Amino acid sequence: MGSQTDIGRVKTHGASSTAGLRARGWVRAARVAAAAALIAVGPGLGTAVARNHATLATARDNVSVFASAPAPGHPFGIAVGDGQVYVSTSAGDFFADPANGGHRNSDDERVFTYDEDGNLQYTTVIDTADNSDMGLFGLALDGNPGPKHQLFVGDMNGRILTLGLGAHAGPPKVFSQVPADSGLAGDWMLSMWNDLTFDKVGNLYVPDDKPRIWRVSPDGTAHIWFTDPRLTGLFGFAGGPLGGRIDPTGQWLYISITLAAEFPGDSTIYRIRLGDHPTAADMELVHRFVASPDPTVAPPQATGLAFAKSGNLYVSLLGPNQVAVLDPSGAEIRRISDARFHCPWGLAFLGNSLLVTNGDLEPGDNPDAWKIFKVAVGETGLPLNRPRVPVN
């Protein structure tokens, strides 16, 4: 269990301008996967496969700007609850250093809090360690009442933080870290914690693209829950499990594989049966996003996931800069497109709309890209598990 170390908190009111770049081809894909580290097909249903799916967004998929993200920009993870929208940043990726027009992660990351109209309420500064190479990603809210309510924040440098959300909340604290005795701590190329999702009893499931899935108990103890060769990313140390969400049945964890070694150039969605000790037989392929045979076309790279109440699964795709929609059988039914999408990353429902963060993994030479978009998808999101967990 990680020590409850104070990280430091700063609040500033107001909003400001925003930034980012469009994905570019295979070289861009490799960099994205390295930075990322980056329903259900039942028995007998087979695998849904899409090649160059280009379904245009329908009128219901009207896209508008929900909010802009101030510096350092690069909005990544997103969570909605209690009349607020929380957004994490990942501005310190290893290639976005000062020499390349960005900044080191040791210059700190942010969690922005907006109201449901997109107005910036306050900013929490997350103190990141010197020489860190990754930023923040996954966000998950617990169900604790009143002053014990917390936001859990995934730091891709191998830790999970908690932010108190009460009126008199203290500074951020370290909730869990990659265990030192695992031999995987201290280096994002060995282990990088990405998305966060709760089960009903308070366990957090954390995709790690090295490749494995961790489970963190309510007391902060972390262990490797599942690993399998099919989780391996194209680059070995990167491209594996990234996004994670539990399906409407509560029986499966769905994960995105950004660039799969199993199908070079392609991206996959798998599901793993929830249980204490899942085996290879508990892992099923849901969908395969097939790359274009044209080497100049950036491959589809699945990142964030979000379930609708209907069972439809929304998947953000780097490369084509779109959001794909899979039906409960795993078949792709449409794509949501907008010319302003630059590395769509985190997904979360707000009413009948889907919020999409513009992940923007490049240094800040396109200020208009630091945005969170609102897509009128015409259906509501699946309520996420928000268990009560101990506060230390």
C-alpha positions as a printed NumPy array, in Angstrom:
array([[  0.   ,   0.   ,   0.   ],
       [  1.315,   3.461,  -0.836],
       [  1.973,   5.876,   1.983],
       [ -0.529,   8.704,   2.37 ],
       [  1.981,  11.324,   1.276],
       [  0.78 ,  14.886,   0.693],
       [  1.38 ,  16.034,  -2.856],
       [  0.221,  19.659,  -2.634],
       [ -2.871,  21.466,  -3.893],
       [ -3.453,  24.84 ,  -5.504],
       [ -6.794,  26.289,  -6.601],
       [ -7.179,  29.072,  -9.156],
       [-10.498,  30.331, -10.484],
       [-11.221,  31.088, -14.129],
       [-10.319,  29.616, -17.505],
       [ -7.853,  30.458, -20.273],
       [ -6.723,  29.403, -23.743],
       [ -5.948,  25.947, -25.109],
       [ -3.411,  23.674, -27.41 ],
       [ -2.411,  20.436, -29.534],
       [ -1.542,  18.581, -32.804],
       [ -3.031,  16.064, -35.21 ],
       [ -1.735,  12.48 , -35.374],
       [  0.647,  11.862, -38.292],
       [  1.169,   8.439, -39.851],
       [  3.149,   5.469, -38.599],
       [  5.924,   7.458, -36.935],
       [  3.251,   9.322, -35.024],
       [  1.613,   5.993, -34.166],
       [  4.819,   4.674, -32.652],
       [  5.232,   7.763, -30.524],
       [  1.615,   7.654, -29.406],
       [  1.862,   4.012, -28.416],
       [  5.049,   4.616, -26.5  ],
       [  3.515,   7.568, -24.707],
       [  0.46 ,   5.504, -23.945],
       [  3.006,   2.83 , -22.979],
       [ -0.643,   2.27 , -25.439],
       [-19.974,  -5.774, -26.335],
       [-19.478,  -8.487, -25.771],
       [-18.938, -11.178, -28.303],
       [-20.512, -14.154, -26.588],
       [-19.67 , -17.782, -27.312],
       [-20.521, -18.619, -30.908],
       [-21.004, -15.009, -32.029],
       [-17.557, -14.606, -33.543],
       [-15.405, -11.488, -33.793],
       [-16.549,  -8.16 , -35.172],
       [-13.905,  -6.744, -37.538],
       [-13.94 ,  -3.304, -39.169],
       [-11.607,  -2.222, -41.971],
       [-11.422,   1.487, -42.767],
       [-14.895,   2.027, -41.38 ],
       [-15.872,   5.554, -42.386],
       [-19.5  ,   5.94 , -41.335],
       [-20.231,   9.639, -41.072],
       [-21.555,  11.143, -37.881],
       [-25.306,  11.554, -37.897],
       [-27.259,  14.64 , -36.892],
       [-27.511,  13.274, -33.357],
       [-23.711,  13.42 , -33.171],
       [-23.555,  17.206, -33.264],
       [-20.198,  18.264, -31.786],
       [-19.681,  21.441, -29.779],
       [-16.955,  22.776, -27.489],
       [-17.797,  22.028, -23.856],
       [-14.73 ,  23.716, -22.348],
       [-11.17 ,  24.815, -22.967],
       [ -8.254,  23.533, -20.898],
       [ -5.758,  26.098, -19.603],
       [ -2.012,  25.523, -19.667],
       [ -0.383,  23.059, -19.452],
       [ -3.216,  21.691, -21.62 ],
       [ -3.17 ,  18.148, -22.982],
       [ -6.476,  17.055, -21.344],
       [ -6.538,  13.263, -20.929],
       [ -8.786,  11.541, -18.395],
       [-12.324,  12.663, -17.594],
       [-14.964,  11.844, -14.991],
       [-18.435,  13.252, -14.349],
       [-20.312,  13.31 , -11.057],
       [-21.954,  15.491,  -8.411],
       [-22.614,  18.273, -10.891],
       [-18.916,  18.524, -11.749],
       [-16.65 ,  17.454, -14.599],
       [-13.071,  16.494, -13.702],
       [-10.278,  16.469, -16.312],
       [ -6.66 ,  15.338, -15.851],
       [ -3.681,  16.492, -17.93 ],
       [ -0.732,  14.682, -19.48 ],
       [  1.527,  17.469, -20.658],
       [  4.823,  15.893, -19.583],
       [  5.055,  12.96 , -21.97 ],
       [  8.629,  11.867, -22.601],
       [  8.906,  13.468, -26.043],
       [  7.132,  16.708, -25.093],
       [ 10.1  ,  18.127, -23.176],
       [ 11.426,  21.705, -23.433],
       [ 13.726,  20.794, -26.325],
       [ 10.636,  19.758, -28.301],
       [  8.459,  22.7  , -27.337],
       [  6.77 ,  21.101, -24.333],
       [  7.655,  20.657, -20.678],
       [  8.908,  17.915, -18.401],
       [  6.375,  16.183, -16.213],
       [  8.4  ,  17.455, -13.249],
       [  6.836,  20.834, -14.083],
       [  3.648,  19.329, -12.613],
       [  0.286,  18.216, -14.001],
       [ -3.258,  19.418, -13.28 ],
       [ -6.764,  18.243, -12.489],
       [ -9.303,  20.784, -13.737],
       [-12.795,  20.951, -12.238],
       [-15.62 ,  22.351, -14.363],
       [-19.313,  22.801, -13.708],
       [-21.792,  21.111, -16.051],
       [-21.879,  24.223, -18.235],
       [-18.145,  23.986, -18.892],
       [-17.057,  26.825, -16.594],
       [-13.705,  26.215, -14.912],
       [-14.223,  26.169, -11.142],
       [-10.747,  25.403,  -9.845],
       [ -7.424,  23.796, -10.65 ],
       [ -5.539,  21.213,  -8.592],
       [ -1.791,  21.098,  -9.184],
       [ -0.277,  17.617,  -8.916],
       [  3.368,  17.713,  -7.898],
       [  5.172,  15.188, -10.086],
       [  8.598,  13.769,  -9.345],
       [ 11.744,  15.105, -10.991],
       [ 12.609,  13.315, -14.236],
       [  9.142,  11.808, -14.534],
       [  8.261,  10.853, -18.085],
       [  4.481,  10.519, -18.018],
       [  1.425,  12.511, -16.974],
       [ -2.004,  11.741, -15.519],
       [ -4.79 ,   9.685, -17.059],
       [ -7.533,   7.663, -15.349],
       [-10.087,   9.3  , -13.041],
       [-12.643,   7.525, -10.84 ],
       [-15.039,   8.846,  -8.193],
       [-15.887,   6.9  ,  -5.05 ],
       [-19.287,   6.863,  -3.358],
       [-18.222,   8.166,   0.022],
       [-20.603,  10.704,   1.538],
       [-19.895,  14.326,   2.33 ],
       [-16.37 ,  15.263,   3.386],
       [-15.085,  11.714,   2.744],
       [-15.867,  11.894,  -0.978],
       [-12.763,  11.392,  -3.161],
       [-11.526,  11.506,  -6.737],
       [ -8.951,   8.816,  -7.596],
       [ -6.325,   9.942, -10.12 ],
       [ -4.115,   7.621, -12.166],
       [ -0.537,   8.874, -12.52 ],
       [  1.108,   7.004, -15.406],
       [  4.411,   7.098, -13.503],
       [  3.054,   4.202, -11.45 ],
       [  0.873,   5.563,  -8.699],
       [ -2.725,   6.44 ,  -7.815],
       [ -3.57 ,   9.632,  -5.949],
       [ -6.697,  10.701,  -4.082],
       [ -8.156,  14.199,  -4.076],
       [-10.613,  15.042,  -1.319],
       [-13.729,  16.752,  -2.659],
       [-15.267,  18.02 ,   0.576],
       [-15.448,  21.682,   1.521],
       [-12.338,  21.372,   3.679],
       [-10.405,  18.756,   1.706],
       [ -6.681,  18.513,   2.301],
       [ -3.938,  18.156,  -0.301],
       [ -3.721,  15.207,  -2.712],
       [ -2.375,  11.985,  -1.233],
       [ -0.697,   8.88 ,  -2.636],
       [ -3.18 ,   6.001,  -2.375],
       [ -1.218,   3.234,  -4.108],
       [  1.984,   2.644,  -6.06 ],
       [  3.532,  -0.115,  -8.148],
       [  4.911,  -2.382,  -5.391],
       [  8.667,  -2.163,  -4.965],
       [  8.928,  -5.916,  -4.455],
       [  7.433,  -6.508,  -7.912],
       [ 10.646,  -5.29 ,  -9.521],
       [  8.521,  -3.095, -11.807],
       [  8.483,   0.178,  -9.861],
       [ 10.194,   3.421, -10.796],
       [ 10.258,   3.117, -14.595],
       [  7.292,   3.649, -16.931],
       [  8.896,   1.258, -19.413],
       [  8.462,  -1.517, -16.839],
       [  5.   ,  -0.6  , -15.572],
       [  2.663,   2.285, -16.39 ],
       [ -0.755,   2.595, -14.75 ],
       [ -3.285,   4.006, -17.195],
       [ -7.074,   4.033, -16.769],
       [ -9.017,   3.438, -13.522],
       [-12.368,   1.719, -13.021],
       [-14.07 ,   0.524,  -9.822],
       [-15.958,  -2.714,  -9.261],
       [-18.892,  -2.781,  -6.862],
       [-16.839,  -3.713,  -3.792],
       [-14.184,  -1.031,  -4.233],
       [-11.393,  -2.736,  -6.169],
       [ -9.757,  -0.596,  -8.829],
       [ -8.777,  -2.243, -12.118],
       [ -5.762,  -0.615, -13.771],
       [ -4.606,  -1.46 , -17.325],
       [ -0.819,  -1.514, -17.717],
       [  0.485,  -1.788, -21.251],
       [  3.599,  -3.857, -20.405],
       [  1.237,  -5.932, -20.622],
       [ -0.913,  -6.763, -17.616],
       [ -3.955,  -5.679, -15.607],
       [ -3.515,  -4.723, -11.954],
       [ -6.133,  -4.86 ,  -9.218],
       [ -5.846,  -2.423,  -6.33 ],
       [ -7.839,  -3.295,  -3.21 ],
       [ -9.735,  -0.676,  -1.175],
       [ -6.77 ,  -0.387,   1.224],
       [ -4.397,   0.492,  -1.637],
       [ -2.664,  -2.889,  -1.941],
       [ -1.811,  -3.591,  -5.596],
       [ -1.206,  -6.917,  -7.305],
       [ -1.103,  -8.206, -10.875],
       [ -4.61 ,  -9.53 , -11.529],
       [ -4.256, -10.808, -15.1  ],
       [ -1.699, -11.15 , -17.858],
       [ -1.776, -12.867, -21.25 ],
       [  0.295, -12.702, -24.486],
       [ -2.743, -11.264, -26.301],
       [ -2.361,  -8.107, -24.216],
       [  1.078,  -7.408, -25.669],
       [  1.522,  -4.154, -27.545],
       [  3.215,  -3.849, -30.916],
       [  6.327,  -2.332, -29.357],
       [  6.591,  -4.813, -26.497],
       [  7.082,  -2.139, -23.848],
       [  4.201,  -0.106, -25.277],
       [  0.942,  -0.288, -27.199],
       [ -0.859,  -2.69 , -24.85 ],
       [ -3.811,  -2.233, -22.417],
       [ -4.858,   1.376, -22.012],
       [ -8.569,   2.049, -21.399],
       [-10.789,   0.006, -19.107],
       [-14.499,  -0.12 , -18.195],
       [-16.865,  -2.678, -16.628],
       [-19.828,  -3.639, -18.824],
       [-23.565,  -3.33 , -18.01 ],
       [-23.738,  -6.916, -16.708],
       [-21.021,  -6.22 , -14.161],
       [-19.35 ,  -9.482, -15.182],
       [-16.673,  -8.274, -17.612],
       [-13.815,  -5.802, -17.712],
       [-13.423,  -4.354, -21.214],
       [-10.009,  -3.072, -22.231],
       [ -8.493,  -1.355, -25.261],
       [ -5.223,  -2.553, -26.804],
       [ -3.794,   0.497, -28.557],
       [ -1.597,  -1.281, -31.111],
       [ -1.687,  -5.065, -30.841],
       [  1.351,  -7.288, -31.375],
       [ -1.152, -10.066, -32.081],
       [ -2.381,  -8.206, -35.197],
       [  0.427,  -5.761, -36.148],
       [ -1.009,  -2.365, -37.026],
       [ -4.452,  -3.191, -35.672],
       [ -6.126,  -2.229, -32.42 ],
       [ -8.331,  -4.539, -30.351],
       [-11.003,  -4.507, -27.689],
       [-10.971,  -7.47 , -25.315],
       [-13.035,  -8.401, -22.308],
       [-11.903, -10.349, -19.237],
       [-14.303, -12.104, -16.907],
       [-14.272, -10.548, -13.443],
       [-13.155, -12.871, -10.665],
       [-10.305, -13.349,  -8.271],
       [ -8.169, -15.507, -10.552],
       [ -9.129, -15.202, -14.246],
       [ -7.406, -17.513, -16.717],
       [ -6.722, -17.306, -20.447],
       [-10.145, -18.893, -21.061],
       [-11.749, -15.869, -19.386],
       [-10.408, -13.465, -22.027],
       [-12.469, -12.891, -25.194],
       [-11.937, -10.772, -28.297],
       [-14.771,  -8.281, -28.762],
       [-13.662,  -6.18 , -31.713],
       [-10.69 ,  -5.643, -33.992],
       [-10.026,  -2.29 , -35.636],
       [ -8.101,  -3.202, -38.784],
       [ -5.464,  -0.846, -40.159],
       [ -5.515,   0.447, -43.698],
       [ -3.166,  -1.353, -46.13 ],
       [ -1.959,   2.134, -47.121],
       [  1.24 ,   2.727, -45.044],
       [  0.711,   6.496, -45.199],
       [ -2.573,   6.205, -43.269],
       [ -2.234,   6.267, -39.493],
       [ -3.604,   3.065, -37.943],
       [ -6.613,   3.128, -35.611],
       [ -5.468,   3.194, -31.981],
       [ -8.157,   2.573, -29.354],
       [ -7.743,   4.55 , -26.152],
       [-10.64 ,   5.625, -23.905],
       [-13.841,   3.627, -23.367],
       [-17.347,   4.527, -22.185],
       [-20.497,   2.386, -21.994],
       [-23.996,   3.697, -22.656],
       [-26.931,   2.269, -20.696],
       [-27.963,   0.555, -23.931],
       [-24.788,  -1.518, -23.902],
       [-23.255,   0.418, -26.79 ],
       [-19.529,   0.924, -26.269],
       [-17.887,   4.196, -27.304],
       [-14.183,   3.963, -28.192],
       [-11.873,   6.89 , -28.914],
       [ -9.466,   6.281, -31.795],
       [ -6.152,   7.996, -32.345],
       [ -4.954,   7.948, -35.929],
       [ -8.286,   8.602, -37.663],
       [ -9.202,  11.019, -34.822],
       [-12.698,   9.6  , -34.409],
       [-14.932,   7.946, -31.842],
       [-16.229,   4.519, -32.833],
       [-19.499,   3.085, -31.531],
       [-19.851,  -0.682, -31.026],
       [-23.212,  -2.319, -30.404],
       [-23.682,  -4.958, -27.662],
       [-22.613,  -7.71 , -30.07 ],
       [-19.297,  -5.982, -30.74 ],
       [-20.189,  -4.806, -34.259],
       [-19.21 ,  -1.269, -35.212],
       [-22.325,   0.73 , -36.012],
       [-20.925,   4.205, -36.66 ],
       [-18.053,   6.663, -36.308],
       [-18.222,  10.14 , -34.842],
       [-15.989,  12.573, -36.711],
       [-15.071,  16.218, -36.325],
       [-12.228,  18.142, -37.926],
       [-11.346,  19.586, -34.511],
       [-10.613,  16.189, -32.962],
       [ -6.87 ,  15.874, -32.261],
       [ -6.088,  12.612, -30.477],
       [ -9.506,  12.043, -28.83 ],
       [ -8.729,  10.315, -25.553],
       [-10.924,  10.302, -22.45 ],
       [-14.675,   9.669, -22.696],
       [-17.478,  10.275, -20.18 ],
       [-21.231,  10.775, -20.399],
       [-23.013,  13.939, -19.324],
       [-26.762,  13.481, -19.722],
       [-27.477,  12.532, -23.356],
       [-24.07 ,  13.74 , -24.48 ],
       [-20.591,  12.254, -24.607],
       [-17.673,  14.382, -23.428],
       [-14.405,  13.83 , -25.335],
       [-11.009,  15.154, -24.281],
       [ -8.593,  16.267, -26.987],
       [ -5.575,  14.327, -25.683],
       [ -3.14 ,  16.166, -27.951],
       [  0.107,  14.269, -27.329],
       [  2.34 ,  16.701, -29.208],
       [  4.03 ,  19.843, -27.829],
       [  1.897,  22.969, -27.68 ],
       [  2.125,  24.474, -31.126],
       [ -1.606,  24.3  , -31.931],
       [ -3.294,  26.227, -29.091],
       [ -6.828,  25.625, -30.367],
       [ -6.601,  21.891, -29.667],
       [ -6.711,  22.012, -25.832],
       [-10.438,  21.364, -25.688],
       [-13.096,  19.106, -24.232],
       [-15.879,  18.425, -26.748],
       [-19.54 ,  17.631, -26.185],
       [-21.193,  15.209, -28.611],
       [-24.99 ,  14.899, -28.643],
       [-25.147,  11.106, -28.999],
       [-28.817,  10.805, -27.979],
       [-28.363,   8.231, -25.206],
       [-27.3  ,   8.23 , -21.58 ],
       [-24.259,   6.657, -20.039],
       [-24.062,   3.536, -17.92 ],
       [-23.699,   4.622, -14.279],
       [-20.199,   3.788, -13.078],
       [-19.542,   1.861,  -9.886],
       [-18.886,   4.321,  -7.058],
       [-18.307,   2.23 ,  -3.957],
       [-17.621,   3.479,  -0.473],
       [-13.927,   3.051,   0.286],
       [-11.837,   3.736,   3.406],
       [-10.299,   7.171,   3.806],
       [ -6.859,   7.122,   5.424]])
